[in-house]
Amino acid sequence: MLKEIPDKKNAPYFYLIGFLEKQKGNYKRALSFYEKSLKIDSLDARKWFEAGALYEEINDIRNAERAFRKSVILDSTLSESYNYWGYMLAERGLKLDTAKILIEKALKYEPDNGYYLDSMGWVYYMMGKYDSAFIYLKRAVDAVPDDPVIVEHLGDVYLKLNQVDRAINYWEEALKLESDNKNLKKKIEKYKNKGI
């Protein structure tokens, strides 16, 4: 067992144990080790990003935002933090204007990143701006055609644009990529059975 002494040389070990616990799905335990590492070495932007992602995993949005904010204060070019933070908010329908600003910052550094394009599309989707959502989500699918979430998102926006057949086509493509997605299966069945 590692000593609880805040010795700078222990920080990487705490971080490594946290990383291994995260891989096993023990998010709370992983977070406790990340926090120990950050108490010793609080100037590592990447560690704050990882902590933010873990807070989000356990649905602690307040602390996730705190960690992401700290990460971008330490490294204003850490596009992953802006994107993750913005998408986290958008996915929950929270602070959508803030989410948009955050993702714009991520896209400033990586304008063709399919995951960031998807995040921006999803912000517009959650805002009810479906034409703008379509532009970003179509680019996202073109950039990352094998991500089931991104493909499903494009299907979702097609539904909002009253193009049900296209929506179903994209959902079926997403299902090929993630065959055990029960919610996606239900969505396909629901709209196929409507006969529209």
Disulfide bonds with the S-S distance in Angstrom:
none
